[in-house]
Amino acid sequence: MQTIPRHTLGRRGLLAGGAAAFGVLALDALEADVQAGVRKGRLPRKVDVVVVGAGIAGLVAASQVKQAGHSVLVVEARDRVGGRVLNHELPTGGTIEAGGAFVGPTQDHIKNLASRLGIATFDEYVTGKNVYLSSLLGRMEFTGTVPPDPTILLDAALALKRLNAFAKEVPVDAPWSHPRAAEWDAVSLGDWLRRNTVNSRGVEKLIQSWTQPGFGADPDQISLLFVLHYIACSGDETHPGTFERNSDTVGGAQESRFVGGSQRVPLELARRLRKRIALNAAVTRIVQLPHGRVRVHTRRGKVKARRVIVAAPPKQVLGIGFSPALPAGRTALLEQVQMGRLMKCDAVYDTPFWREKGLTGFGIAETGAVRVAFDNHVTDTGHGVLLAFVGGSAWQQYGTRSFEERRTAVLEGFAKMFGEQALHPIDYTEHDWTREQWTGGGPTAIYPPGVMATHGRHIRTPHGRVHWAGTETSTYWTGYMDGAVRSGERAAREVLDAL
Ligand SMILES: Cc1cc2nc3c(=O)[nH]c(=O)nc-3n(C[C@H](O)[C@H](O)[C@H](O)COP(=O)(O)OP(=O)(O)OC[C@H]3O[C@@H](n4cnc5c(N)ncnc54)[C@H](O)[C@@H]3O)c2cc1C
């Protein structure tokens, strides 16, 4: 199985194809340029640095190695660049993202990179009220972060305050070194919520609407220490991470998106690297030879390098044979982290009808396929787009159903939040990251209890001449595009210092 195309069913799909907007054509041209420019035929015999993986992390690392005047080759398993960042051209016009999309304050590494590449951002639509569907209280409209559900409001606010306070103490580069690391890692976020809230069921349901899109998991699947680290990472060197900066739209990680779609970032990077990228070149083996060389075996042949940067997601690294073998601790880490389970489902409408009702298009529900909804509008048409994240246990329930059943459940979820018009989209499309062979889930690798405190320390430690990049290795915005950029920069620095 290669990359799975987004599953699209649109009543105007085929008709609208010819009316593609300028931005779509420009993107097609960019993709064509990248495909034409990448390396064809045999790989070079040797280079200074091989980078494994053409996601944002790998492409950033390779760009920096190239800028420093060294030869570099990026070897990528897929037939495209971008990894977890993938644009989807709507047949009705405009671009949305199947994977990573939103950026926000303190994510300056991705935002500055995009700006240097000539890619602008636009803000998420936030005018009006959000919707909350409670199984107890019914439908409520609200402003702010936490819905005004009196049965959970105080509980949730206190729990979030405590999580923020704990996270403030967690060192972003070494969460395992905190004196309470073992204690916090012994329990899941779900365990902790049950012990520390009165209406634990209600609070857990609410927190699921953060963990399902954010981790592709439920509170019971992720360690408290991992969650505290994730919150601590939601900032930068001068702004301590907070839950709100991670979860919010205004002032948070969902504040804006890239004009033309986030995949323009890796595509623009790849356009500048050209034949330094080899696609369809999955790495199968990395052998460290005597005399300071490393031999990288790919499905397109072998290449020798002085240093290697592996920028593939952690679970994918398990598919690569290493000689000498990876240290046992690193192997245990890779075996025990898991990828989240997440899909994005988008419905396109003639107009963003919810805005006329004074609604933002953001919604939270306690049950159903749409636990979290966003206004996912496109910049170049007047159409409205609603986005549902289906992750964790919602993915278990709906991700495994037929396309038609899931489509119905998602549209019904939107209708409960925003009205009956939601049942009649002009297009519907979805992307399931669990079906992506070279990613294996999303949005990020998650740590179940008992892994981070014991094996987390291996996450960035180089293995001889092999260095590690990828968003999961970042100390800020790990799991995000910003973390991917940061990790590529850090890995390039390590290698350049060593060359
Ligand atoms: C549904 C979803 C929603 C998301 N939403 C957001 C968001 O709104 N904002 C945000 O900032 N982030 C978001 N993310 C996360 C973000 O997309 C990732 O953090 C980021 O793109 C990771 O980049 P990376 O370079 O570290 O890894 P990847 O993008 O995974 O790149 C790794 C590359 O390695 C390649 N590879 C794997 N194995 C091999 C091998 N053996 N040989 C060669 N190549 C290999 C893969 O094909 C891939 O191209 C989301 C992700 C998903 C899936």
The ligand as an SDF file (V2000), in Angstrom:
LIG
                    3D

 53 58  0  0  0  0  0  0  0  0999 V2000
   -4.3820   14.4750   10.8310 C   0  0  0  0  0  0  0  0  0  0  0  0
   -3.2240   15.2940   11.3160 C   0  0  0  0  0  0  0  0  0  0  0  0
   -3.4610   16.5790   11.7650 C   0  0  0  0  0  0  0  0  0  0  0  0
   -2.3950   17.3720   12.2010 C   0  0  0  0  0  0  0  0  0  0  0  0
   -2.6410   18.6640   12.5540 N   0  0  0  0  0  0  0  0  0  0  0  0
   -1.5970   19.4920   12.8240 C   0  0  0  0  0  0  0  0  0  0  0  0
   -1.7950   20.8930   12.9580 C   0  0  0  0  0  0  0  0  0  0  0  0
   -2.9120   21.4000   12.7960 O   0  0  0  0  0  0  0  0  0  0  0  0
   -0.7120   21.6750   13.2270 N   0  0  0  0  0  0  0  0  0  0  0  0
    0.5530   21.1510   13.3410 C   0  0  0  0  0  0  0  0  0  0  0  0
    1.5030   21.9100   13.5640 O   0  0  0  0  0  0  0  0  0  0  0  0
    0.7620   19.8170   13.2020 N   0  0  0  0  0  0  0  0  0  0  0  0
   -0.2670   18.9930   12.9310 C   0  0  0  0  0  0  0  0  0  0  0  0
   -0.0520   17.6630   12.7070 N   0  0  0  0  0  0  0  0  0  0  0  0
    1.2900   17.1070   12.9580 C   0  0  0  0  0  0  0  0  0  0  0  0
    2.2950   17.4860   11.8690 C   0  0  0  0  0  0  0  0  0  0  0  0
    1.7510   17.1840   10.6170 O   0  0  0  0  0  0  0  0  0  0  0  0
    3.5810   16.7060   12.1180 C   0  0  0  0  0  0  0  0  0  0  0  0
    4.0710   17.0160   13.4030 O   0  0  0  0  0  0  0  0  0  0  0  0
    4.7150   17.0310   11.1490 C   0  0  0  0  0  0  0  0  0  0  0  0
    4.2710   17.1370    9.8250 O   0  0  0  0  0  0  0  0  0  0  0  0
    5.7750   15.9460   11.2690 C   0  0  0  0  0  0  0  0  0  0  0  0
    6.8530   16.2020   10.3890 O   0  0  0  0  0  0  0  0  0  0  0  0
    8.1130   15.2320   10.4080 P   0  0  0  0  0  0  0  0  0  0  0  0
    9.0010   15.6820    9.3120 O   0  0  0  0  0  0  0  0  0  0  0  0
    8.6720   15.1570   11.7730 O   0  0  0  0  0  0  0  0  0  0  0  0
    7.5360   13.7700   10.1020 O   0  0  0  0  0  0  0  0  0  0  0  0
    6.7450   13.2310    8.8320 P   0  0  0  0  0  0  0  0  0  0  0  0
    5.9420   14.3040    8.2340 O   0  0  0  0  0  0  0  0  0  0  0  0
    6.0440   12.0060    9.2740 O   0  0  0  0  0  0  0  0  0  0  0  0
    7.8930   12.8560    7.7970 O   0  0  0  0  0  0  0  0  0  0  0  0
    8.6270   11.6570    7.8910 C   0  0  0  0  0  0  0  0  0  0  0  0
    8.9420   11.1510    6.4980 C   0  0  0  0  0  0  0  0  0  0  0  0
    9.7100    9.9500    6.6100 O   0  0  0  0  0  0  0  0  0  0  0  0
    9.2970    9.0790    5.5780 C   0  0  0  0  0  0  0  0  0  0  0  0
    9.7060    7.7060    5.9130 N   0  0  0  0  0  0  0  0  0  0  0  0
    9.1550    6.8670    6.8190 C   0  0  0  0  0  0  0  0  0  0  0  0
    9.8430    5.7060    6.8430 N   0  0  0  0  0  0  0  0  0  0  0  0
   10.8410    5.8210    5.9470 C   0  0  0  0  0  0  0  0  0  0  0  0
   11.8710    4.9380    5.5010 C   0  0  0  0  0  0  0  0  0  0  0  0
   12.0460    3.7080    6.0090 N   0  0  0  0  0  0  0  0  0  0  0  0
   12.7040    5.3830    4.5240 N   0  0  0  0  0  0  0  0  0  0  0  0
   12.5750    6.6220    3.9900 C   0  0  0  0  0  0  0  0  0  0  0  0
   11.6090    7.4870    4.3730 N   0  0  0  0  0  0  0  0  0  0  0  0
   10.7530    7.0890    5.3460 C   0  0  0  0  0  0  0  0  0  0  0  0
    7.8060    9.2780    5.4940 C   0  0  0  0  0  0  0  0  0  0  0  0
    7.2850    8.8510    4.2760 O   0  0  0  0  0  0  0  0  0  0  0  0
    7.6980   10.7940    5.6930 C   0  0  0  0  0  0  0  0  0  0  0  0
    7.7020   11.4800    4.4560 O   0  0  0  0  0  0  0  0  0  0  0  0
   -1.0780   16.8470   12.2290 C   0  0  0  0  0  0  0  0  0  0  0  0
   -0.8410   15.5610   11.7600 C   0  0  0  0  0  0  0  0  0  0  0  0
   -1.9040   14.7850   11.2990 C   0  0  0  0  0  0  0  0  0  0  0  0
   -1.6200   13.4050   10.7920 C   0  0  0  0  0  0  0  0  0  0  0  0
  1  2  1  0
  2  3  1  0
  2 52  2  0
  3  4  2  0
  4  5  1  0
  4 50  1  0
  5  6  2  0
  6  7  1  0
  6 13  1  0
  7  8  2  0
  7  9  1  0
  9 10  1  0
 10 11  2  0
 10 12  1  0
 12 13  2  0
 13 14  1  0
 14 15  1  0
 14 50  1  0
 15 16  1  0
 16 17  1  0
 16 18  1  0
 18 19  1  0
 18 20  1  0
 20 21  1  0
 20 22  1  0
 22 23  1  0
 23 24  1  0
 24 25  2  0
 24 26  1  0
 24 27  1  0
 27 28  1  0
 28 29  2  0
 28 30  1  0
 28 31  1  0
 31 32  1  0
 32 33  1  0
 33 34  1  0
 33 48  1  0
 34 35  1  0
 35 36  1  0
 35 46  1  0
 36 37  1  0
 36 45  1  0
 37 38  2  0
 38 39  1  0
 39 40  1  0
 39 45  2  0
 40 41  1  0
 40 42  2  0
 42 43  1  0
 43 44  2  0
 44 45  1  0
 46 47  1  0
 46 48  1  0
 48 49  1  0
 50 51  2  0
 51 52  1  0
 52 53  1  0
M  END
$$$$
